[in-house]
Amino acid sequence: MSRRLRFVIPIAVLVVSLFADQASKAWARSSLDVGHPVPVVEGFWDWELAFNPGAAFSMFPDGTKRVVLSVFGVAATLVIGFMLVRAKPDRKLERIALALTASGAIGNLIDRIGTGVVTDFVRWRWHDHRWPIFNVADAALLIGVAMLLIDSWRHKVKPDGG
């Protein structure tokens, strides 16, 4: 497979994921009101608009600086890009996982740089227990990292005799 061709699918994954993230956040900002959850599946899943000045899944909301998180996001994206370029041609899952991870980092970075806050709107819960609100970028990051762990485990070098 040519060097150029092996980047087509990861770039497509990144673009589609980034578009889904930004489009869904635009929808949430225009359709939802802060503090007024809209049930999707009663007792389990709500649309709930929140603006997060902190990190993924509404972590570090108080006092974490926009600049620090933006610099971290840019650095992480550059590292992921380097890893993607260096990925072996036969590691398709790794390249897709890196693209998902990058799209999540870029999606939240766009929000953070543009407005100073990240738009979150997906709330999962179990009746009264509520998980942190998140967005498509957070989900892409989580899925990408999980895929990287699975891919790493699949390609782990086995000791002799095993």
N, C-alpha and C positions, 0 to 999 in steps of 0.2 A: 504494500500500500504506500502510495506516495506520501511524503511528509505533509504536503498541503492538504491532501484528501483526509488524512486522519484527524484533522482539526475541524472538518465540516460539521460532524455530528455534535461534538462538544460546543462549538460556537452556536449551532442551532438551539441546543438545549439552553445555553446561557441566554440567548435572545428571547426565546419563548418564555422562559421562567421570569426573566426581568420584565418583559411586557405584562405577563400575568400579575406580577407583583404591583407594578406601577398602576395598571388599569384597575385592579381591585382596590388599591388604596384611594384612587380618585373616586371610585364608586362609593366607598365607605365615607369619605369626607363630604360627598354631596348628598348622600342618602340617609346617613345615620346621625343621631344626636348624642353627644357625650352624656352619659348617665341614664340613657334610655335603651336598655338592651331589647333586641328583637329576637324572640325565640325562633330557631330554625327547627330543632328537634327538642320539644318541651322537656326540661329537666336535664338536658345533656349538652346542647350546643346553642349558642346565641351569637348574633352579630352584636358587638358592643364596642362602640368607638372610643378609643383612648389615644392620647398623644404622649408618647414616651420619650422623655429627654435622656433616658439611660440606654441600656444595652438590650440585647435580645430577650424576649419573653418578659418585658417590663422590669428587668433586673437593674439595680443601681439607679433608681429614679431620682434620688435626692443627692445633689452635689456633684455628680459625675459630669465632667466638663465635655462640652461639644467638641472642642478642639482635640482633646486627648482621644476620644472615641473615633473622631474622623481620621486622625493620623494612624491610629491602630487599624481602621478599616482600609485605608489606602495601603499600608504596609502589608496587611494580610492578603489583599488582592494582588499585590505585586509578587508575593511569595507563591500564591496559588498559580499565578500566570507562569512563573518560572517552573514550578512543578509540572504544569501542564505541558510546557514545551519539552521538558526532560523526560516525560512519561514514555515508557517503552511502547512500540507500535502494537504489541499484542495485549496491552492492558486497557481494553476498551472501557470496562467498568470504572477503572480508575479515572480515565479522562472525563467520563460523564459525571462522575462524583465530584471531581474538581470543578467542572463547569457549574454544577448546581451550587456548590459552596461559594464560588465566586459570584454567581448571580445573587445569592442571598446577601453577601457582603456589600455588593454594589447597590442593590435595591435599598438597603437601609442607609447606606452612605449618601445616596441621592437625597433621601429625606433629611438626613441630619445636616448635610451641607446647605441644602435649599431652605429649610425652615427651622432648623435647630431641634426638631423633634421627629420621631418616627411614628407614622400612623399605624396603629394596631387596631384590629377589629374582630378577631376570631376568639371566642371564649368557649372553652370546653369546661364542662362541669359535671359533677355527679350530685344532682339535687342541690344541697347547700354548699358542697365543697367546690370551690372554683380554682381552676388552674390559671396561671398568668395569661393575659391576653397576648395574642401573637398575630402575625401576618404571613403572607405567602413567602416573603424573603426569609423569615425565621424558619418556616417549614422547609424551604429549599436548603438552608444551611444545615439543619438537623438531618435531613435525608441524605445530603451529600456527605456529611461526616460519618453517618452510619454506613453508607456504601463504601467509604474509604476503609473503615474498620473491617467490614466484611471482606473486601478485596484484599486487604493486608493479611487477614487471617487465611484466606484461600491460597495466597502465594507464599505463605510462611515456609521457610526452608526447614525440611524435616531432618532430624539428626540421622546419622548413618544407621542402617538397619531398620528404619521405620518408614 
